[in-house]
Amino acid sequence: MEEQLRWVSSSYSRETDGTCVEVAITASGVHVRDSRRGADEEAPRLAFSRAAWSLFLAHTTAD
């Protein structure tokens, strides 16, 4: 059974030009998509394990 994803917009998203990244956090990991593609099930998205997502965040927020 596939998990139902609850997408949340990034705090860095801009409503004025449609630039938006959304994430869905699940028990198995984190999914990322471009919100302009919305509910398009064929649209590309990324999936990270929780450990990989933690490393990604640490790298992108480091000084």
Backbone atoms as SQL, in Angstrom:
CREATE TABLE atoms (id INTEGER PRIMARY KEY, chain TEXT, resi INTEGER, resn TEXT, atom TEXT, x REAL, y REAL, z REAL);
INSERT INTO atoms VALUES
  (1, 'A', 1, 'MET', 'N', 0.836, -1.188, 0.000),
  (2, 'A', 1, 'MET', 'CA', 0.000, 0.000, 0.000),
  (3, 'A', 1, 'MET', 'C', 0.880, 1.251, 0.000),
  (4, 'A', 2, 'GLU', 'N', 0.630, 2.160, -0.903),
  (5, 'A', 2, 'GLU', 'CA', 1.423, 3.387, -1.011),
  (6, 'A', 2, 'GLU', 'C', 0.957, 4.414, 0.011),
  (7, 'A', 3, 'GLU', 'N', 1.922, 5.118, 0.602),
  (8, 'A', 3, 'GLU', 'CA', 1.596, 6.149, 1.586),
  (9, 'A', 3, 'GLU', 'C', 0.927, 7.341, 0.916),
  (10, 'A', 4, 'GLN', 'N', -0.050, 7.930, 1.597),
  (11, 'A', 4, 'GLN', 'CA', -0.659, 9.172, 1.131),
  (12, 'A', 4, 'GLN', 'C', 0.276, 10.310, 1.526),
  (13, 'A', 5, 'LEU', 'N', 0.715, 11.103, 0.558),
  (14, 'A', 5, 'LEU', 'CA', 1.664, 12.176, 0.843),
  (15, 'A', 5, 'LEU', 'C', 0.923, 13.474, 1.135),
  (16, 'A', 6, 'ARG', 'N', 1.363, 14.165, 2.178),
  (17, 'A', 6, 'ARG', 'CA', 0.820, 15.480, 2.542),
  (18, 'A', 6, 'ARG', 'C', 1.894, 16.509, 2.226),
  (19, 'A', 7, 'TRP', 'N', 1.700, 17.260, 1.163),
  (20, 'A', 7, 'TRP', 'CA', 2.707, 18.188, 0.673),
  (21, 'A', 7, 'TRP', 'C', 2.613, 19.523, 1.400),
  (22, 'A', 8, 'VAL', 'N', 3.787, 20.077, 1.751),
  (23, 'A', 8, 'VAL', 'CA', 3.896, 21.370, 2.426),
  (24, 'A', 8, 'VAL', 'C', 4.873, 22.225, 1.629),
  (25, 'A', 9, 'SER', 'N', 4.490, 23.491, 1.383),
  (26, 'A', 9, 'SER', 'CA', 5.359, 24.402, 0.632),
  (27, 'A', 9, 'SER', 'C', 6.539, 24.858, 1.464),
  (28, 'A', 10, 'SER', 'N', 7.657, 25.047, 0.804),
  (29, 'A', 10, 'SER', 'CA', 8.857, 25.559, 1.451),
  (30, 'A', 10, 'SER', 'C', 8.635, 26.995, 1.898),
  (31, 'A', 11, 'SER', 'N', 9.268, 27.373, 2.993),
  (32, 'A', 11, 'SER', 'CA', 9.171, 28.757, 3.464),
  (33, 'A', 11, 'SER', 'C', 9.898, 29.714, 2.528),
  (34, 'A', 12, 'TYR', 'N', 10.727, 29.181, 1.629),
  (35, 'A', 12, 'TYR', 'CA', 11.444, 30.006, 0.660),
  (36, 'A', 12, 'TYR', 'C', 10.689, 30.153, -0.654),
  (37, 'A', 13, 'SER', 'N', 9.517, 29.581, -0.749),
  (38, 'A', 13, 'SER', 'CA', 8.740, 29.635, -1.982),
  (39, 'A', 13, 'SER', 'C', 8.233, 31.043, -2.236),
  (40, 'A', 14, 'ARG', 'N', 8.121, 31.373, -3.526),
  (41, 'A', 14, 'ARG', 'CA', 7.625, 32.691, -3.914),
  (42, 'A', 14, 'ARG', 'C', 6.316, 32.518, -4.666),
  (43, 'A', 15, 'GLU', 'N', 5.261, 33.105, -4.131),
  (44, 'A', 15, 'GLU', 'CA', 3.959, 32.996, -4.759),
  (45, 'A', 15, 'GLU', 'C', 3.854, 33.830, -6.029),
  (46, 'A', 16, 'THR', 'N', 4.630, 34.889, -6.125),
  (47, 'A', 16, 'THR', 'CA', 4.485, 35.824, -7.246),
  (48, 'A', 16, 'THR', 'C', 4.879, 35.234, -8.584),
  (49, 'A', 17, 'ASP', 'N', 5.869, 34.367, -8.620),
  (50, 'A', 17, 'ASP', 'CA', 6.307, 33.823, -9.907),
  (51, 'A', 17, 'ASP', 'C', 6.125, 32.308, -10.020),
  (52, 'A', 18, 'GLY', 'N', 5.460, 31.704, -9.047),
  (53, 'A', 18, 'GLY', 'CA', 5.185, 30.270, -9.117),
  (54, 'A', 18, 'GLY', 'C', 6.350, 29.381, -8.747),
  (55, 'A', 19, 'THR', 'N', 7.471, 29.980, -8.298),
  (56, 'A', 19, 'THR', 'CA', 8.620, 29.184, -7.889),
  (57, 'A', 19, 'THR', 'C', 8.334, 28.596, -6.514),
  (58, 'A', 20, 'CYS', 'N', 8.240, 27.281, -6.461),
  (59, 'A', 20, 'CYS', 'CA', 7.900, 26.665, -5.195),
  (60, 'A', 20, 'CYS', 'C', 8.400, 25.231, -5.150),
  (61, 'A', 21, 'VAL', 'N', 8.934, 24.877, -4.014),
  (62, 'A', 21, 'VAL', 'CA', 9.327, 23.498, -3.755),
  (63, 'A', 21, 'VAL', 'C', 8.462, 23.016, -2.606),
  (64, 'A', 22, 'GLU', 'N', 7.963, 21.797, -2.732),
  (65, 'A', 22, 'GLU', 'CA', 7.142, 21.218, -1.676),
  (66, 'A', 22, 'GLU', 'C', 7.796, 19.937, -1.164),
  (67, 'A', 23, 'VAL', 'N', 7.584, 19.661, 0.109),
  (68, 'A', 23, 'VAL', 'CA', 8.110, 18.437, 0.702),
  (69, 'A', 23, 'VAL', 'C', 6.975, 17.684, 1.389),
  (70, 'A', 24, 'ALA', 'N', 7.132, 16.381, 1.446),
  (71, 'A', 24, 'ALA', 'CA', 6.210, 15.516, 2.187),
  (72, 'A', 24, 'ALA', 'C', 7.067, 14.586, 3.039),
  (73, 'A', 25, 'ILE', 'N', 6.852, 14.639, 4.341),
  (74, 'A', 25, 'ILE', 'CA', 7.634, 13.819, 5.261),
  (75, 'A', 25, 'ILE', 'C', 6.791, 12.610, 5.658),
  (76, 'A', 26, 'THR', 'N', 7.376, 11.435, 5.501),
  (77, 'A', 26, 'THR', 'CA', 6.685, 10.191, 5.826),
  (78, 'A', 26, 'THR', 'C', 7.549, 9.361, 6.768),
  (79, 'A', 27, 'ALA', 'N', 7.027, 8.258, 7.189),
  (80, 'A', 27, 'ALA', 'CA', 7.777, 7.361, 8.066),
  (81, 'A', 27, 'ALA', 'C', 9.027, 6.825, 7.363),
  (82, 'A', 28, 'SER', 'N', 8.958, 6.667, 6.056),
  (83, 'A', 28, 'SER', 'CA', 10.085, 6.091, 5.323),
  (84, 'A', 28, 'SER', 'C', 11.084, 7.128, 4.816),
  (85, 'A', 29, 'GLY', 'N', 10.727, 8.408, 4.808),
  (86, 'A', 29, 'GLY', 'CA', 11.666, 9.409, 4.326),
  (87, 'A', 29, 'GLY', 'C', 11.004, 10.708, 3.946),
  (88, 'A', 30, 'VAL', 'N', 11.668, 11.454, 3.060),
  (89, 'A', 30, 'VAL', 'CA', 11.205, 12.772, 2.635),
  (90, 'A', 30, 'VAL', 'C', 11.125, 12.804, 1.120),
  (91, 'A', 31, 'HIS', 'N', 10.009, 13.321, 0.604),
  (92, 'A', 31, 'HIS', 'CA', 9.790, 13.453, -0.834),
  (93, 'A', 31, 'HIS', 'C', 9.802, 14.936, -1.177),
  (94, 'A', 32, 'VAL', 'N', 10.344, 15.280, -2.346),
  (95, 'A', 32, 'VAL', 'CA', 10.453, 16.671, -2.775),
  (96, 'A', 32, 'VAL', 'C', 9.916, 16.777, -4.194),
  (97, 'A', 33, 'ARG', 'N', 9.144, 17.844, -4.470),
  (98, 'A', 33, 'ARG', 'CA', 8.620, 18.064, -5.817),
  (99, 'A', 33, 'ARG', 'C', 8.525, 19.550, -6.120),
  (100, 'A', 34, 'ASP', 'N', 8.408, 19.852, -7.390),
  (101, 'A', 34, 'ASP', 'CA', 8.160, 21.208, -7.880),
  (102, 'A', 34, 'ASP', 'C', 6.655, 21.413, -7.859),
  (103, 'A', 35, 'SER', 'N', 6.181, 22.384, -7.110),
  (104, 'A', 35, 'SER', 'CA', 4.740, 22.552, -6.947),
  (105, 'A', 35, 'SER', 'C', 4.042, 22.971, -8.230),
  (106, 'A', 36, 'ARG', 'N', 4.778, 23.515, -9.185),
  (107, 'A', 36, 'ARG', 'CA', 4.124, 23.904, -10.441),
  (108, 'A', 36, 'ARG', 'C', 3.545, 22.695, -11.149),
  (109, 'A', 37, 'ARG', 'N', 4.087, 21.522, -10.868),
  (110, 'A', 37, 'ARG', 'CA', 3.559, 20.292, -11.464),
  (111, 'A', 37, 'ARG', 'C', 2.440, 19.708, -10.605),
  (112, 'A', 38, 'GLY', 'N', 2.303, 20.218, -9.383),
  (113, 'A', 38, 'GLY', 'CA', 1.208, 19.848, -8.494),
  (114, 'A', 38, 'GLY', 'C', 0.959, 18.368, -8.360),
  (115, 'A', 39, 'ALA', 'N', -0.275, 17.991, -8.533),
  (116, 'A', 39, 'ALA', 'CA', -0.696, 16.609, -8.325),
  (117, 'A', 39, 'ALA', 'C', -0.405, 15.706, -9.515),
  (118, 'A', 40, 'ASP', 'N', 0.339, 16.187, -10.483),
  (119, 'A', 40, 'ASP', 'CA', 0.693, 15.384, -11.652),
  (120, 'A', 40, 'ASP', 'C', 1.517, 14.181, -11.186),
  (121, 'A', 41, 'GLU', 'N', 0.920, 13.019, -11.176),
  (122, 'A', 41, 'GLU', 'CA', 1.592, 11.816, -10.680),
  (123, 'A', 41, 'GLU', 'C', 2.783, 11.404, -11.548),
  (124, 'A', 42, 'GLU', 'N', 2.826, 11.868, -12.778),
  (125, 'A', 42, 'GLU', 'CA', 3.930, 11.542, -13.683),
  (126, 'A', 42, 'GLU', 'C', 5.111, 12.505, -13.519),
  (127, 'A', 43, 'ALA', 'N', 4.911, 13.573, -12.760),
  (128, 'A', 43, 'ALA', 'CA', 5.958, 14.578, -12.587),
  (129, 'A', 43, 'ALA', 'C', 7.117, 14.001, -11.790),
  (130, 'A', 44, 'PRO', 'N', 8.338, 14.419, -12.127),
  (131, 'A', 44, 'PRO', 'CA', 9.489, 13.920, -11.369),
  (132, 'A', 44, 'PRO', 'C', 9.473, 14.435, -9.934),
  (133, 'A', 45, 'ARG', 'N', 9.971, 13.617, -9.055),
  (134, 'A', 45, 'ARG', 'CA', 10.149, 14.030, -7.667),
  (135, 'A', 45, 'ARG', 'C', 11.337, 13.264, -7.105),
  (136, 'A', 46, 'LEU', 'N', 11.884, 13.800, -6.060),
  (137, 'A', 46, 'LEU', 'CA', 13.012, 13.166, -5.383),
  (138, 'A', 46, 'LEU', 'C', 12.520, 12.507, -4.107),
  (139, 'A', 47, 'ALA', 'N', 13.190, 11.455, -3.703),
  (140, 'A', 47, 'ALA', 'CA', 12.887, 10.808, -2.429),
  (141, 'A', 47, 'ALA', 'C', 14.197, 10.550, -1.697),
  (142, 'A', 48, 'PHE', 'N', 14.227, 10.928, -0.435),
  (143, 'A', 48, 'PHE', 'CA', 15.408, 10.768, 0.407),
  (144, 'A', 48, 'PHE', 'C', 15.059, 9.914, 1.611),
  (145, 'A', 49, 'SER', 'N', 16.008, 9.111, 2.069),
  (146, 'A', 49, 'SER', 'CA', 15.836, 8.469, 3.370),
  (147, 'A', 49, 'SER', 'C', 15.945, 9.579, 4.418),
  (148, 'A', 50, 'ARG', 'N', 15.499, 9.312, 5.613),
  (149, 'A', 50, 'ARG', 'CA', 15.603, 10.338, 6.664),
  (150, 'A', 50, 'ARG', 'C', 17.060, 10.703, 6.947),
  (151, 'A', 51, 'ALA', 'N', 17.948, 9.724, 6.904),
  (152, 'A', 51, 'ALA', 'CA', 19.375, 9.990, 7.141),
  (153, 'A', 51, 'ALA', 'C', 19.954, 10.860, 6.029),
  (154, 'A', 52, 'ALA', 'N', 19.624, 10.554, 4.781),
  (155, 'A', 52, 'ALA', 'CA', 20.131, 11.342, 3.659),
  (156, 'A', 52, 'ALA', 'C', 19.587, 12.769, 3.713),
  (157, 'A', 53, 'TRP', 'N', 18.313, 12.926, 4.091),
  (158, 'A', 53, 'TRP', 'CA', 17.719, 14.258, 4.193),
  (159, 'A', 53, 'TRP', 'C', 18.429, 15.076, 5.280),
  (160, 'A', 54, 'SER', 'N', 18.733, 14.444, 6.404),
  (161, 'A', 54, 'SER', 'CA', 19.448, 15.132, 7.489),
  (162, 'A', 54, 'SER', 'C', 20.815, 15.613, 7.016),
  (163, 'A', 55, 'LEU', 'N', 21.523, 14.770, 6.270),
  (164, 'A', 55, 'LEU', 'CA', 22.827, 15.170, 5.730),
  (165, 'A', 55, 'LEU', 'C', 22.676, 16.312, 4.731),
  (166, 'A', 56, 'PHE', 'N', 21.659, 16.240, 3.876),
  (167, 'A', 56, 'PHE', 'CA', 21.406, 17.307, 2.908),
  (168, 'A', 56, 'PHE', 'C', 21.156, 18.634, 3.609),
  (169, 'A', 57, 'LEU', 'N', 20.291, 18.626, 4.617),
  (170, 'A', 57, 'LEU', 'CA', 19.993, 19.860, 5.362),
  (171, 'A', 57, 'LEU', 'C', 21.238, 20.393, 6.054),
  (172, 'A', 58, 'ALA', 'N', 22.020, 19.523, 6.653),
  (173, 'A', 58, 'ALA', 'CA', 23.244, 19.961, 7.334),
  (174, 'A', 58, 'ALA', 'C', 24.206, 20.622, 6.351),
  (175, 'A', 59, 'HIS', 'N', 24.314, 20.062, 5.170),
  (176, 'A', 59, 'HIS', 'CA', 25.212, 20.613, 4.152),
  (177, 'A', 59, 'HIS', 'C', 24.703, 21.953, 3.613),
  (178, 'A', 60, 'THR', 'N', 23.420, 22.066, 3.362),
  (179, 'A', 60, 'THR', 'CA', 22.888, 23.280, 2.751),
  (180, 'A', 60, 'THR', 'C', 22.705, 24.416, 3.738),
  (181, 'A', 61, 'THR', 'N', 22.697, 24.130, 5.026),
  (182, 'A', 61, 'THR', 'CA', 22.545, 25.200, 6.023),
  (183, 'A', 61, 'THR', 'C', 23.839, 25.523, 6.743),
  (184, 'A', 62, 'ALA', 'N', 24.926, 24.866, 6.380),
  (185, 'A', 62, 'ALA', 'CA', 26.222, 25.139, 7.019),
  (186, 'A', 62, 'ALA', 'C', 26.722, 26.516, 6.626),
  (187, 'A', 63, 'ASP', 'N', 27.454, 27.145, 7.529),
  (188, 'A', 63, 'ASP', 'CA', 28.006, 28.494, 7.250),
  (189, 'A', 63, 'ASP', 'C', 29.089, 28.453, 6.228);
